[in-house]
Amino acid sequence: MERIQLNSKKGVGIIEALIAAVIVGIGFVAVYSLANVSTNILMSSIDREKGNMLTTAIYEDLLTDTENLISYHNMDFTSSSTGTTKHLKKKDKWAKMANKRFGNPQSKDQRKIEVIKKTIDGKDVFVVTINIKSRNGIAKNQFKTIINAP
């Protein structure tokens, strides 16, 4: 009778060890997941800051050409252009700036300007939206401003 009790106590020790190993494993998975989430949040924050710097430069350039703001509507600056007009020179400049900050665009990346003209109280205003998707479309940022044109 005593032999049976000794063997059953040894089995309990093995089960306790397995349960402890599972709990430690769950802890490691949780720490690994936390590291991944914090890395993704950090990368998104960095992309947002890069986008903020880029859009600030774009808005400053647009303010120098307020007479032609509507002509920038639906401008995609994922690729450079080789034209000589003011618009194409700016597009080339913005594409180079974006490539420097985000790298060459991947298939799902987006770098686009939308300009919508509205009349408020008899005065023309332009809502300028810049959409930037980077890291193959994973990081998505949208920046808006209102420009009062003459």
RODO-2510 file (C-alpha; in nm, 4 decimals, decimal comma):
residues 150
     n   res          X          Y          Z
     1     m     0,0000     0,0000     0,0000
     2     e     0,2821     0,2406     0,0756
     3     r     0,4406     0,1775    -0,2633
     4     i     0,1335     0,3024    -0,4453
     5     q     0,1346     0,6251    -0,2470
     6     l     0,5038     0,6875    -0,3208
     7     n     0,4533     0,6474    -0,6949
     8     s     0,1512     0,8771    -0,6983
     9     k     0,3507     1,1466    -0,5150
    10     k     0,6248     1,1296    -0,7809
    11     g     0,3646     1,1818    -1,0544
    12     v     0,2314     1,4900    -0,8787
    13     g     0,5818     1,6421    -0,8822
    14     i     0,6072     1,5952    -1,2592
    15     i     0,2642     1,7517    -1,3146
    16     e     0,3607     2,0470    -1,0947
    17     a     0,6782     2,0937    -1,2983
    18     l     0,4821     2,0831    -1,6267
    19     i     0,2305     2,3380    -1,4974
    20     a     0,5142     2,5646    -1,3850
    21     a     0,6780     2,5338    -1,7294
    22     v     0,3488     2,6273    -1,8996
    23     i     0,3088     2,9324    -1,6738
    24     v     0,6656     3,0450    -1,7462
    25     g     0,6037     2,9904    -2,1189
    26     i     0,2911     3,2061    -2,1064
    27     g     0,4962     3,4750    -1,9345
    28     f     0,7596     3,4659    -2,2099
    29     v     0,4901     3,4905    -2,4795
    30     a     0,3372     3,7899    -2,3005
    31     v     0,6722     3,9687    -2,2758
    32     y     0,7459     3,8969    -2,6428
    33     s     0,4030     4,0302    -2,7460
    34     l     0,4535     4,3410    -2,5356
    35     a     0,7880     4,4026    -2,7066
    36     n     0,6262     4,3691    -3,0516
    37     v     0,3402     4,6039    -2,9640
    38     s     0,5729     4,8662    -2,8186
    39     t     0,7977     4,8451    -3,1268
    40     n     0,4973     4,8956    -3,3577
    41     i     0,3788     5,1934    -3,1532
    42     l     0,7273     5,3442    -3,1636
    43     m     0,7531     5,2938    -3,5414
    44     s     0,4098     5,4537    -3,5935
    45     s     0,5128     5,7498    -3,3811
    46     i     0,8327     5,7924    -3,5822
    47     d     0,6368     5,7706    -3,9109
    48     r     0,3867     6,0272    -3,7842
    49     e     0,6691     6,2672    -3,6933
    50     k     0,8380     6,2172    -4,0319
    51     g     0,5044     6,2813    -4,2018
    52     n     0,4527     6,5931    -3,9937
    53     m     0,7902     6,7326    -4,1033
    54     l     0,7175     6,6498    -4,4678
    55     t     0,3689     6,8009    -4,4685
    56     t     0,4937     7,1175    -4,2984
    57     a     0,7392     7,1643    -4,5848
    58     i     0,4647     7,0941    -4,8406
    59     y     0,2247     7,3419    -4,6773
    60     e     0,4960     7,6082    -4,6810
    61     d     0,5515     7,5468    -5,0522
    62     l     0,1778     7,5624    -5,1207
    63     l     0,1526     7,8969    -4,9412
    64     t     0,3927     8,0415    -5,1987
    65     d     0,1549     7,9418    -5,4810
    66     t    -0,1926     8,0140    -5,3432
    67     e    -0,3203     8,1350    -5,6823
    68     n    -0,2834     7,7828    -5,8222
    69     l    -0,3801     7,5695    -5,5213
    70     i    -0,6595     7,3824    -5,6964
    71     s    -0,4113     7,2570    -5,9570
    72     y    -0,2435     7,0474    -5,6841
    73     h    -0,5649     6,8449    -5,6325
    74     n    -0,5068     6,4683    -5,6589
    75     m    -0,1318     6,5137    -5,6947
    76     d     0,0445     6,1859    -5,6254
    77     f     0,4062     6,2388    -5,5267
    78     t     0,5116     5,8750    -5,4889
    79     s     0,7322     5,9210    -5,7940
    80     s     0,9498     6,2047    -5,9173
    81     s     0,8747     6,4028    -6,2288
    82     t     1,1049     6,5711    -6,4772
    83     g     0,8883     6,8619    -6,5889
    84     t     0,9799     7,2277    -6,5872
    85     t     0,6526     7,3725    -6,4595
    86     k     0,6258     7,4972    -6,1022
    87     h     0,3907     7,2111    -6,0111
    88     l     0,6144     6,9369    -6,1438
    89     k     0,9243     7,0876    -5,9835
    90     k     0,7465     7,0896    -5,6467
    91     k     0,6191     6,7352    -5,7006
    92     d     0,9763     6,6225    -5,7714
    93     k     1,1010     6,8019    -5,4591
    94     w     0,8298     6,6454    -5,2404
    95     a     0,8881     6,2974    -5,3829
    96     k     1,2592     6,3225    -5,3054
    97     m     1,1861     6,4473    -4,9526
    98     a     0,9389     6,1628    -4,8959
    99     n     1,1832     5,9033    -5,0297
   100     k     1,4519     6,0387    -4,8001
   101     r     1,2266     6,0106    -4,4939
   102     f     1,0265     5,6953    -4,5736
   103     g     1,2372     5,5171    -4,8335
   104     n     1,1245     5,4273    -5,1834
   105     p     0,7492     5,3685    -5,1982
   106     q     0,6282     5,0110    -5,1739
   107     s     0,3239     4,8725    -5,3529
   108     k     0,0653     4,9820    -5,0923
   109     d     0,2271     5,3147    -4,9983
   110     q     0,0451     5,6374    -5,0741
   111     r     0,1613     5,9977    -5,0923
   112     k    -0,1211     6,2141    -5,2167
   113     i    -0,2434     6,5726    -5,1910
   114     e    -0,6109     6,6649    -5,2153
   115     v    -0,7256     7,0253    -5,2447
   116     i    -1,0931     7,1161    -5,2111
   117     k    -1,2152     7,4705    -5,2718
   118     k    -1,4960     7,5972    -5,0508
   119     t    -1,6626     7,9350    -5,0285
   120     i    -1,7414     8,0522    -4,6766
   121     d    -1,9078     8,3901    -4,6252
   122     g    -1,8154     8,4889    -4,9802
   123     k    -1,4483     8,4088    -4,9285
   124     d    -1,2612     8,1240    -5,0944
   125     v    -1,0826     7,8807    -4,8672
   126     f    -0,8974     7,5660    -4,9603
   127     v    -0,8964     7,2494    -4,7522
   128     v    -0,5662     7,0775    -4,8187
   129     t    -0,5369     6,7136    -4,7135
   130     i    -0,2172     6,5138    -4,7376
   131     n    -0,2468     6,1363    -4,7046
   132     i     0,0695     5,9417    -4,6356
   133     k     0,0797     5,5645    -4,6070
   134     s     0,4199     5,4088    -4,5419
   135     r     0,5690     5,0722    -4,4481
   136     n     0,3703     4,9085    -4,7294
   137     g     0,0462     5,0732    -4,6187
   138     i     0,0741     4,9781    -4,2502
   139     a     0,1385     5,3300    -4,1165
   140     k    -0,1427     5,5633    -4,2226
   141     n    -0,1371     5,9351    -4,1495
   142     q    -0,3602     6,2157    -4,2673
   143     f    -0,2790     6,5846    -4,2303
   144     k    -0,5237     6,8697    -4,3001
   145     t    -0,5020     7,2433    -4,3091
   146     i    -0,7136     7,5312    -4,4356
   147     i    -0,5538     7,7936    -4,6541
   148     n    -0,7243     8,1258    -4,7167
   149     a    -0,6444     8,2226    -5,0720
   150     p    -0,6533     8,5781    -5,2099
***
